[in-house]
Amino acid sequence: MSQSVNLLESVPKIARDIKARTINKEVNRQLASKFDFEYFDGTREQGYGGDKYDGRWIPVSKRIIQHFGLKPGDRVLDIGCAKGFLAHDLRLVMPGLEVIGLDISVYALRRCHPGTEGRLILGTCEQLPFPDGSFRAALAINTIHNLGRDGCLRALQEIERVAPRRGFVQIDAYRTPEEHEVFMDWMLTAQTALMPDEWIALFEEAGYRGDYYWTILQVD
């Protein structure tokens, strides 16, 4: 049965200057949506503000391995893997784990973490290029909301197909009008903005039976 579980509880809180991002917001949105240099290594107003490895995914990897009961030889899919930091740390924490990353960004994949070469592929979560049931776990962290509603539906169906009942999605959401305003001011690439209950209804429509958690930007 699906459950809400915070697998990213160890990740440090990120400082966000919401007002700064609202300046030239549409230009920043267009640049970020290319998922190229600007989004990963440009200014904070356009995305990550420099996507560099800092080891923060090591405790997350330990939590994921514990949650799914993973062991050497198991296959894990990281959807929206970017430069492969989580894929690297999962294998660092558990040698012998087979981790495959998938991302739509050529820029990120060409600048992948050393040791992940050949393990990361170009692709979209709407059409995963893998057989049914081919993964012990499939992760999509802050990824699928970058699609429209129909794309989110297909992505959830694909995650369920390749890892039945063994998925995990972390998704941006909001609960109040104030949180929705912050969401709209801050988010550059998200195309689908829903409340938790609306996401759960979409899970049911998609037949998604994996786990989930929300990224909710707090109002100061």
C-alpha positions as CSV (number, residue, x, y, z in Angstrom):
1,M,0.0,0.0,0.0
2,S,1.3,3.5,-0.9
3,Q,2.6,5.6,2.0
4,S,4.0,9.0,2.6
5,V,7.6,8.7,3.6
6,N,10.3,11.3,3.8
7,L,13.4,9.7,2.3
8,L,15.1,13.1,2.0
9,E,14.8,14.2,5.6
10,S,18.6,14.5,5.9
11,V,19.0,17.0,3.1
12,P,20.0,20.4,4.4
13,K,17.5,23.2,4.1
14,I,18.1,25.4,1.1
15,A,18.1,29.2,1.4
16,R,15.8,30.8,-1.2
17,D,15.5,34.4,-2.1
18,I,12.0,34.3,-3.6
19,K,11.9,38.0,-4.5
20,A,15.2,37.8,-6.5
21,R,13.8,35.0,-8.6
22,T,10.6,37.0,-9.5
23,I,12.8,39.6,-11.3
24,N,12.9,38.7,-15.0
25,K,10.9,35.6,-14.1
26,E,9.8,34.7,-17.6
27,V,13.3,35.0,-19.0
28,N,14.6,32.8,-16.2
29,R,11.8,30.3,-16.8
30,Q,12.6,30.0,-20.5
31,L,16.3,29.5,-19.8
32,A,15.7,27.0,-17.0
33,S,13.3,25.0,-19.1
34,K,16.1,24.1,-21.5
35,F,17.8,22.1,-18.7
36,D,21.2,23.3,-19.9
37,F,24.0,25.4,-18.4
38,E,21.7,28.1,-17.0
39,Y,19.6,25.6,-15.1
40,F,22.4,23.6,-13.6
41,D,25.4,26.0,-13.3
42,G,24.0,29.4,-14.0
43,T,22.8,31.9,-11.4
44,R,20.4,30.9,-8.5
45,E,17.7,32.9,-10.2
46,Q,17.8,30.5,-13.1
47,G,18.1,27.1,-11.3
48,Y,20.6,25.4,-9.0
49,G,23.1,28.2,-9.0
50,G,25.9,25.6,-9.4
51,D,25.1,21.9,-9.2
52,K,28.2,20.5,-7.4
53,Y,28.7,17.2,-5.6
54,D,28.8,17.7,-1.8
55,G,28.0,14.3,-0.4
56,R,24.5,15.2,0.7
57,W,23.1,12.2,-1.1
58,I,25.0,9.7,1.0
59,P,22.6,9.7,4.0
60,V,19.7,9.8,1.5
61,S,21.1,6.7,-0.2
62,K,21.3,4.9,3.2
63,R,17.7,5.7,3.8
64,I,16.6,4.5,0.4
65,I,18.5,1.3,0.7
66,Q,16.9,0.7,4.2
67,H,13.4,1.6,3.0
68,F,13.4,-0.7,0.0
69,G,15.5,-3.5,1.6
70,L,18.0,-3.3,-1.2
71,K,20.9,-5.7,-1.6
72,P,23.9,-6.1,-4.0
73,G,22.7,-7.1,-7.4
74,D,19.4,-5.3,-7.1
75,R,18.6,-2.8,-9.9
76,V,17.5,0.8,-9.1
77,L,16.4,3.4,-11.5
78,D,17.0,7.1,-10.7
79,I,14.6,9.1,-13.0
80,G,15.7,12.7,-13.4
81,C,19.2,11.8,-12.3
82,A,20.8,15.1,-13.4
83,K,24.6,14.7,-13.0
84,G,24.3,11.4,-11.3
85,F,25.1,12.3,-7.7
86,L,22.5,10.1,-6.1
87,A,23.3,7.2,-8.6
88,H,27.0,7.5,-7.5
89,D,26.2,7.6,-3.8
90,L,23.8,4.6,-3.9
91,R,26.6,2.5,-5.3
92,L,29.1,4.0,-2.9
93,V,27.0,3.0,0.1
94,M,26.2,-0.4,-1.3
95,P,28.8,-1.8,-3.7
96,G,27.2,-4.2,-6.1
97,L,24.0,-2.3,-6.4
98,E,23.1,-1.8,-10.1
99,V,21.9,1.8,-10.5
100,I,20.8,3.3,-13.8
101,G,20.1,7.0,-14.1
102,L,17.9,8.7,-16.7
103,D,17.6,12.4,-17.6
104,I,16.5,14.6,-20.4
105,S,19.5,16.9,-20.1
106,V,22.4,16.3,-22.5
107,Y,24.3,19.0,-20.6
108,A,23.9,17.2,-17.2
109,L,24.8,13.8,-18.6
110,R,27.9,15.1,-20.3
111,R,29.0,16.5,-16.9
112,C,28.2,13.4,-14.8
113,H,29.9,12.4,-11.6
114,P,33.1,10.4,-12.3
115,G,32.2,6.7,-12.0
116,T,28.7,7.0,-13.4
117,E,29.8,7.1,-17.0
118,G,27.9,4.5,-19.0
119,R,25.3,4.2,-16.2
120,L,23.3,7.3,-17.1
121,I,21.1,7.5,-20.2
122,L,19.2,10.1,-22.1
123,G,15.4,9.7,-21.9
124,T,12.1,10.8,-20.6
125,C,10.0,9.5,-17.7
126,E,6.9,9.5,-19.9
127,Q,8.4,6.5,-21.9
128,L,10.9,4.5,-19.9
129,P,13.0,2.3,-22.1
130,F,13.0,-0.7,-19.9
131,P,10.9,-4.0,-19.6
132,D,8.1,-4.5,-17.2
133,G,9.2,-5.2,-13.6
134,S,12.9,-4.7,-14.4
135,F,13.8,-2.7,-11.2
136,R,13.7,-3.4,-7.5
137,A,13.1,0.3,-7.0
138,A,12.4,3.4,-9.2
139,L,13.0,6.9,-7.8
140,A,11.7,10.2,-9.3
141,I,12.8,13.0,-7.0
142,N,11.4,16.4,-7.8
143,T,11.0,15.4,-11.5
144,I,7.5,14.5,-12.8
145,H,5.9,17.8,-11.9
146,N,8.0,19.3,-14.7
147,L,5.5,17.7,-17.1
148,G,1.9,18.7,-17.8
149,R,-0.9,16.7,-16.1
150,D,-1.1,14.1,-18.9
151,G,2.6,13.7,-18.8
152,C,2.5,13.2,-15.0
153,L,-0.1,10.5,-15.5
154,R,2.0,8.7,-18.0
155,A,5.2,9.0,-15.9
156,L,3.4,7.5,-12.9
157,Q,2.1,4.6,-15.0
158,E,5.6,4.0,-16.3
159,I,7.2,4.0,-12.8
160,E,4.6,1.5,-11.7
161,R,5.2,-0.6,-14.8
162,V,9.0,-0.9,-14.4
163,A,8.9,-1.2,-10.5
164,P,5.5,-2.4,-9.4
165,R,4.7,-1.2,-5.9
166,R,8.4,-0.2,-5.5
167,G,8.3,3.4,-6.7
168,F,9.1,6.6,-4.9
169,V,8.1,10.1,-6.1
170,Q,8.9,13.4,-4.4
171,I,6.7,16.1,-5.9
172,D,6.3,19.8,-5.4
173,A,2.9,20.6,-3.9
174,Y,1.1,23.3,-1.9
175,R,-1.7,23.4,0.7
176,T,-2.8,27.0,1.0
177,P,-3.2,30.0,-1.3
178,E,0.0,31.5,0.3
179,E,2.0,28.4,-0.4
180,H,0.7,28.4,-4.0
181,E,1.9,32.0,-4.4
182,V,5.3,31.0,-3.2
183,F,5.3,28.0,-5.5
184,M,4.5,30.1,-8.5
185,D,7.1,32.7,-7.6
186,W,9.9,30.2,-7.0
187,M,9.3,27.3,-9.4
188,L,10.8,27.7,-12.8
189,T,10.3,24.3,-14.5
190,A,7.2,22.8,-12.9
191,Q,4.2,22.6,-15.2
192,T,1.8,20.9,-12.8
193,A,0.9,22.5,-9.5
194,L,-1.5,20.4,-7.3
195,M,-2.4,20.1,-3.7
196,P,-1.6,16.8,-1.9
197,D,-5.1,15.4,-2.2
198,E,-5.1,16.2,-5.9
199,W,-1.8,14.4,-6.4
200,I,-3.2,11.3,-4.5
201,A,-6.2,11.3,-6.8
202,L,-3.8,11.4,-9.8
203,F,-1.9,8.5,-8.3
204,E,-5.1,6.5,-8.1
205,E,-6.1,7.4,-11.7
206,A,-2.6,6.2,-12.9
207,G,-2.8,3.0,-10.9
208,Y,0.4,4.1,-9.1
209,R,1.0,2.1,-5.9
210,G,4.4,3.3,-4.8
211,D,5.4,5.7,-2.1
212,Y,5.6,9.5,-2.2
213,Y,6.4,12.7,-0.4
214,W,5.8,16.4,-1.0
215,T,8.2,19.3,-1.4
216,I,6.3,22.2,0.0
217,L,7.9,25.6,0.0
218,Q,7.2,27.3,3.3
219,V,5.9,30.8,3.7
220,D,8.3,33.0,5.7
